[in-house]
């Protein structure tokens, strides 16, 4: 399940299932299963830009394997993480050791991969040896007809020639786009299109920009649809299991009851028959009500997601298209604005994907909640979590956990959009009867009369639904404070 979700780019869902798989490990678990699970987790964290965790799990996977080629692959993956972190010197140290190994020299695929990564590191470190390794890697991949690898090589060579040979840069970017299209590698298509945009002018630049936006929008919708399908399949499967268990229990109870009733009077049989009829009616009523509530919840979720896409992405896409159609994109200034807009759109799609992922209300809830809160850390904003770890989340009902998770998410989204703050403090505490959560920031606050925005109004409604309270305190330029309390 985790592997399938990862292929469909549902990295958060994949992480949840891979973490659940670890709970089944014991002394008899084969090391290659452990290696596979740790590798899946590392890839998920890499795609979620949690690079430290990615390196941690790649190292765990490395310890579980005795296969020398597998060790080379895992070490190369760690080098790639350092490249993602722009720590090219550390990546270079690892790659220079790997390039000498027999397992690399005798394996064309890994030989090409490591040479390509080595050439890219040299390019980033402004070392003239870069093109030698990049060209050598491409020759191996062309000989082996490794089309996915060829796409990567073309993109790296295009990036290498961008600054001083525009003709070669465009040639390699076009080759990358053609090969990525041929093998249906959508991520590499977007990378090659960004390179073509960077090295194009006039009508060609406009065409490539519109194509980039169209493909990016299609990918976003397709991946979101896949995530929704996974969530529905998992929900329906769990529901079916619960219904089957309920029906089996009901049948066993009825059979036992009928056996006892054989020796009882006719009046008692009639009374039991009426009771069974009432139970069946109640079961039908509750099942129908559950379906209606599920349909309403799905509609509300779809409406909220649709509004988010419209509010947060549609305007950016429209303004970017207008810029591409009306401005002289041969101007470096306009081109820089265009590239900045494209990065904003891409980041927006990833944020919406993360905000609409399913919530694990089981034993991993606390760590998932803190991970979500920490994800709002940035160079400009510091999110501080104050927690004595004295809350036993396993005893809190699932609907309350979901409500708290979404309310804190709404507060942080509002903070990101409007507060202009530099730090946020979120505290957790409990007493005998209540859980209390506090939020404060040093942003611009609200006006004298608080008018709740839609997101904060939704947050207030969520807290009321679990019989809790949400209060706000704010003055202009003195930040915002919010206090949440709800019964255990």
C-alpha positions in Angstrom: 0.0 0.0 0.0 2.8 2.4 0.9 4.7 1.7 -2.3 1.5 2.2 -4.4 0.7 5.5 -2.7 4.3 6.6 -3.3 4.1 5.9 -7.0 0.9 8.1 -7.1 2.8 10.9 -5.2 0.7 10.5 -2.1 3.8 10.8 0.1 2.0 11.6 3.4 -0.4 8.6 3.0 2.5 6.4 2.0 4.5 7.5 5.1 1.5 6.6 7.3 1.2 3.0 5.9 5.0 2.5 5.9 5.2 3.6 9.6 2.3 1.2 10.4 4.3 -1.6 8.7 7.2 -1.0 11.1 4.9 -2.0 14.0 4.7 -5.5 12.7 8.5 -6.0 12.8 9.8 -8.7 15.1 13.0 -10.8 15.5 11.9 -13.1 12.7 11.3 -10.3 10.2 13.6 -10.6 7.2 16.2 -7.8 6.8 15.2 -7.1 3.2 11.6 -6.3 4.3 13.0 -3.8 6.8 15.3 -2.4 4.2 12.4 -1.9 1.8 10.2 -0.2 4.4 13.0 2.2 5.5 13.8 3.0 1.9 10.1 3.9 1.2 10.1 6.2 4.2 13.4 7.8 3.1 11.9 8.5 -0.4 8.7 10.0 1.2 10.7 12.3 3.5 12.9 13.3 0.5 9.8 14.3 -1.5 8.4 16.1 1.5 11.7 18.0 1.8 12.4 16.6 5.3 16.0 15.9 4.4 17.3 15.0 7.8 14.7 12.3 8.2 15.4 11.1 4.7 19.1 10.6 5.5 18.2 8.9 8.8 16.0 6.3 7.1 18.5 5.7 4.2 21.1 4.9 6.9 18.7 2.5 8.6 18.1 0.8 5.3 21.9 0.6 4.7 22.4 -1.3 8.0 19.8 -3.9 7.0 21.4 -5.0 3.7 24.5 -7.2 3.0 24.2 -6.7 -0.8 27.1 -4.5 -1.9 25.2 -3.2 -4.9 22.3 -2.2 -2.7 24.7 -0.4 -0.4 26.1 1.5 -3.3 22.5 2.6 -4.4 21.6 3.7 -0.8 24.8 5.7 -0.4 24.2 7.4 -3.8 20.7 8.2 -2.6 22.2 9.9 0.5 24.5 11.9 -1.8 21.4 13.0 -3.7 19.8 14.3 -0.5 22.9 16.4 0.2 22.6 17.7 -3.4 19.0 18.6 -2.6 20.3 20.5 0.5 22.8 22.3 -1.8 25.6 20.7 0.2 27.5 19.7 -2.9 30.9 19.2 -1.2 29.5 16.6 1.2 27.7 14.8 -1.8 31.0 14.9 -3.7 32.9 13.1 -0.9 30.4 10.2 -1.0 30.3 10.0 -4.9 34.1 10.0 -5.2 34.3 6.9 -3.0 31.5 5.1 -4.8 32.9 5.7 -8.3 35.9 3.5 -7.4 33.8 0.5 -6.4 33.7 -2.7 -8.5 29.9 -2.8 -8.1 29.7 0.6 -9.9 32.1 -0.1 -12.7 30.5 -3.4 -13.6 26.9 -2.1 -13.5 26.1 0.3 -16.4 22.9 1.8 -14.8 24.6 2.7 -11.5 27.8 3.7 -13.2 25.9 6.2 -15.4 23.8 7.4 -12.4 26.9 8.1 -10.2 28.9 9.7 -13.0 25.9 12.0 -13.7 25.6 13.0 -10.1 29.3 13.6 -9.9 29.2 15.8 -13.0 26.3 17.8 -11.6 28.2 18.3 -8.3 31.2 19.6 -10.2 29.0 21.9 -12.2 27.5 23.4 -9.0 31.0 23.8 -7.6 32.2 25.5 -10.8 34.7 22.7 -11.5 35.5 22.4 -15.3 35.6 18.5 -15.0 31.7 18.6 -14.8 31.1 18.2 -18.6 33.4 15.2 -18.8 31.3 13.2 -16.3 28.0 14.4 -17.7 28.9 13.4 -21.2 30.3 10.0 -20.1 27.1 9.3 -18.2 24.9 10.2 -21.2 27.0 7.8 -23.5 26.4 4.9 -21.1 22.6 5.6 -20.9 22.3 6.0 -24.7 24.1 2.7 -25.2 21.9 0.9 -22.7 18.8 2.7 -24.0 18.0 3.9 -20.5 15.4 6.5 -21.5 14.6 7.7 -18.0 18.3 8.2 -17.3 18.8 9.9 -20.7 16.1 12.4 -19.7 18.0 13.3 -16.5 21.3 13.6 -18.4 19.8 15.9 -21.0 18.3 18.2 -18.3 21.7 18.4 -16.4 23.6 19.2 -19.7 21.0 21.8 -20.5 21.4 23.4 -17.1 25.2 23.2 -17.5 25.2 25.1 -20.9 22.5 27.6 -19.8 24.9 30.4 -18.8 27.2 30.4 -21.8 25.8 28.4 -24.8 22.1 29.0 -25.3 22.0 26.9 -28.4 23.3 23.8 -26.7 21.1 24.5 -23.6 18.0 24.6 -25.8 19.0 21.5 -27.7 19.4 19.4 -24.6 16.3 20.8 -23.0 14.3 19.9 -26.1 15.8 16.4 -26.1 14.9 16.0 -22.5 11.3 17.1 -23.1 10.9 14.7 -26.1 12.3 11.7 -24.2 10.3 12.5 -21.0 7.1 12.7 -23.1 8.0 9.4 -24.8 8.3 7.6 -21.5 5.5 9.6 -19.8 7.7 11.1 -17.1 5.7 14.2 -16.2 8.1 15.5 -13.5 11.0 15.6 -16.0 8.8 17.2 -18.6 8.2 20.1 -16.2 11.9 20.4 -15.4 12.8 20.5 -19.1 10.0 23.0 -19.8 11.4 25.3 -17.0 14.8 25.1 -18.7 13.2 25.9 -22.1 11.4 28.9 -20.6 14.6 30.2 -19.1 16.4 30.0 -22.5 13.5 31.1 -24.8 12.1 34.4 -26.0 9.1 35.9 -27.7 6.3 33.6 -28.9 8.3 30.4 -28.1 8.5 31.6 -24.5 4.8 32.2 -24.3 4.0 28.8 -25.8 6.3 27.0 -23.4 4.8 28.9 -20.4 1.2 28.1 -21.3 2.2 24.4 -21.8 4.0 24.3 -18.4 0.9 25.7 -16.7 -1.4 23.3 -18.5 0.7 20.2 -17.6 1.2 21.4 -14.0 -2.5 21.9 -13.5 -3.2 18.4 -15.0 -0.7 16.8 -12.7 -2.1 18.5 -9.6 -5.7 17.4 -10.4 -4.6 13.8 -11.3 -2.6 13.3 -8.1 -5.3 14.9 -5.9 -7.9 12.5 -7.5 -5.6 9.5 -6.7 -5.2 10.6 -3.1 -9.0 10.9 -2.8 -9.4 7.4 -4.3 -7.0 5.9 -1.8 -8.8 7.6 1.1 -12.2 6.3 -0.1 -10.9 2.8 -0.7 -9.4 2.6 2.7 -12.6 4.1 4.3 -14.9 1.7 2.4 -12.7 -1.3 3.3 -12.8 -0.5 7.0 -16.5 0.1 6.9 -17.1 -3.3 5.2 -15.0 -5.1 7.8 -17.0 -3.4 10.6 -20.3 -4.2 9.0 -19.3 -7.9 8.5 -18.3 -8.2 12.1 -21.5 -6.5 13.2 -23.6 -8.8 11.1 -21.8 -11.9 12.3 -22.3 -10.9 15.9 -25.9 -10.1 15.3 -26.5 -13.5 13.7 -24.8 -15.4 16.5 -26.9 -13.5 19.1 -30.1 -14.2 17.1 -29.3 -18.0 16.8 -28.7 -18.2 20.5 -31.9 -16.3 21.3 -33.9 -18.6 19.0 -32.5 -21.7 20.7 -33.6 -20.5 24.1 -37.0 -19.4 22.8 -37.9 -22.9 21.8 -39.0 -23.7 25.4 -40.7 -20.4 26.1 -44.3 -19.3 25.7 -45.8 -17.9 22.5 -46.3 -14.5 24.1 -42.5 -14.3 24.8 -41.8 -15.3 21.2 -44.0 -12.4 19.9 -42.3 -9.9 22.2 -38.8 -11.0 21.0 -40.0 -10.8 17.4 -41.1 -7.2 18.0 -37.7 -6.4 19.6 -35.8 -7.9 16.7 -38.0 -5.9 14.3 -37.2 -2.7 16.2 -33.5 -3.5 16.2 -33.5 -4.1 12.4 -35.4 -0.8 11.9 -32.9 1.0 14.2 -30.0 -0.6 12.3 -31.4 0.5 9.0 -32.0 4.0 10.3 -28.5 4.4 11.7 -26.9 3.0 8.5 -28.9 5.4 6.3 -28.1 8.3 8.6 -24.4 7.4 8.4 -24.5 7.3 4.6 -26.1 10.8 4.6 -23.6 12.2 7.0 -20.7 10.7 4.9 -22.1 12.2 1.7 -22.5 15.6 3.4 -18.9 15.4 4.7 -17.6 14.5 1.2 -19.5 17.4 -0.3 -18.2 19.8 2.3 -14.6 18.6 1.8 -14.9 19.0 -2.0 -16.4 22.5 -1.7 -13.7 23.6 0.6 -11.0 22.1 -1.6 -12.5 23.8 -4.7 -12.6 27.1 -2.9 -9.0 26.7 -1.9 -7.9 26.0 -5.4 -9.9 29.0 -6.7 -8.7 31.4 -3.9 -5.0 30.3 -3.7 -4.1 29.2 -7.2 -6.6 30.4 -9.9 -5.6 34.1 -9.5 -1.9 33.3 -9.6 -2.4 31.2 -12.7 -4.5 33.9 -14.4 -2.0 36.7 -13.6 0.9 34.5 -14.8 -1.0 33.9 -18.1 -1.7 37.6 -18.5 2.0 38.3 -17.8 3.0 35.8 -20.5 0.6 37.3 -23.0 1.1 41.0 -22.4 4.7 41.5 -21.3 7.9 41.5 -23.2 9.4 38.2 -21.8 12.8 38.9 -23.5 13.3 41.4 -20.7 15.3 39.7 -17.9 13.2 41.5 -15.3 9.9 40.1 -16.7 11.4 36.7 -17.2 12.5 36.7 -13.5 8.9 37.7 -12.4 7.5 34.8 -14.6 9.8 32.2 -13.0 9.0 33.5 -9.5 5.3 33.2 -10.3 5.7 29.6 -11.5 7.6 28.7 -8.3 4.7 30.2 -6.3 2.1 28.1 -8.2 4.2 24.9 -7.7 4.6 25.6 -3.9 0.8 26.4 -3.7 -0.1 23.0 -5.2 2.1 21.1 -2.7 0.7 23.1 0.3 -2.9 22.3 -0.7 -2.0 18.6 -1.2 -0.5 18.5 2.3 -3.4 20.4 4.0 -6.0 18.0 2.5 -4.2 14.7 3.4 -5.9 12.2 5.7 -5.3 12.4 9.4 -4.0 9.4 11.4 -6.0 9.4 14.6 -4.2 6.4 16.0 -1.0 6.1 18.0 0.9 8.3 15.5 -1.5 11.2 15.9 0.7 13.2 18.3 3.8 12.9 16.1 1.8 13.7 13.0 0.2 16.8 14.7 3.6 18.1 15.7 5.1 17.4 12.3 2.2 19.5 10.7 2.9 22.4 13.2 6.6 22.3 12.5 6.0 22.3 8.7 5.1 26.0 9.0 8.6 26.9 10.2 10.5 29.0 7.6 13.4 31.4 7.4 11.0 34.2 8.4 8.7 32.4 10.9 9.7 30.3 14.0 7.0 28.0 15.3 7.7 27.0 18.9 5.8 24.0 20.5 5.5 24.0 24.3 4.4 20.5 25.4 5.2 18.6 28.6 4.0 15.4 26.9 1.4 14.8 29.7 -1.6 14.6 27.4 -2.6 10.9 26.8 -3.9 11.3 23.2 -4.8 7.6 23.0 -7.8 8.3 25.3 -9.1 11.3 23.2 -11.9 10.5 20.8 -11.0 10.4 17.1 -13.4 13.2 16.1 -11.9 15.5 18.7 -8.4 14.8 17.4 -9.5 15.6 13.9 -11.1 18.9 15.0 -8.0 20.0 16.9 -5.7 19.1 14.0 -7.8 21.1 11.5 -8.3 24.1 13.9 -4.6 24.5 14.5 -4.0 24.1 10.8 -6.6 26.9 10.1 -4.8 29.2 12.7 -1.4 28.6 11.0 -2.8 29.1 7.5 -4.3 32.4 8.7 -1.0 33.3 10.3 0.9 32.5 7.1 -1.5 34.6 5.0 -2.2 37.6 7.1 -0.3 38.0 10.4 3.2 39.1 9.1 4.6 37.6 12.4 8.1 36.3 13.0 7.3 33.8 15.7 4.4 31.6 16.9 4.0 29.8 20.3 1.6 26.8 20.6 1.2 25.3 24.1 -0.6 22.1 25.3 -1.7 21.3 28.8 -4.5 19.4 30.6 -6.3 19.2 33.9 -8.7 16.7 35.4 -11.5 17.6 33.1 -10.2 19.6 30.1 -7.5 19.8 27.4 -6.2 23.4 26.9 -4.3 24.6 23.9 -3.0 28.2 23.6 -1.8 30.0 20.4 0.0 33.4 20.2 2.0 35.3 17.6 3.6 38.7 17.3 1.9 39.7 14.1 -0.3 42.7 13.2 -3.3 41.3 14.9 -7.0 42.2 14.1 -8.7 45.5 14.1 -10.5 46.8 17.2 -13.7 44.8 16.4 -12.7 41.2 15.5 -14.2 40.1 12.3 -13.5 36.4 11.8 -12.3 35.3 8.4 -13.9 32.2 6.8 -11.1 29.9 8.0 -11.3 31.1 11.6 -15.1 31.0 11.5 -14.8 27.3 10.4 -12.3 26.8 13.3 -14.8 28.2 15.8 -17.6 25.9 14.4 -15.3 22.8 14.7 -14.5 23.5 18.4 -18.2 24.0 19.1 -19.0 20.7 17.5 -16.9 18.9 20.2 -18.4 21.0 23.0 -15.4 23.2 23.4 -14.6 26.9 23.3 -12.4 29.0 21.1 -11.6 32.6 22.2 -9.5 35.3 20.5 -7.6 38.3 22.0 -6.1 40.9 19.7 -5.1 44.5 19.3 -3.6 46.1 16.2 0.2 45.5 15.9 0.2 43.5 19.2 -0.3 40.0 17.8 -3.1 37.5 18.1 -3.9 35.2 21.0 -6.3 32.2 20.8 -7.3 29.9 23.6 -8.9 26.5 22.9 -10.4 24.2 25.5 -12.6 21.1 25.3 -13.6 18.3 27.6 -11.7 15.0 27.7 
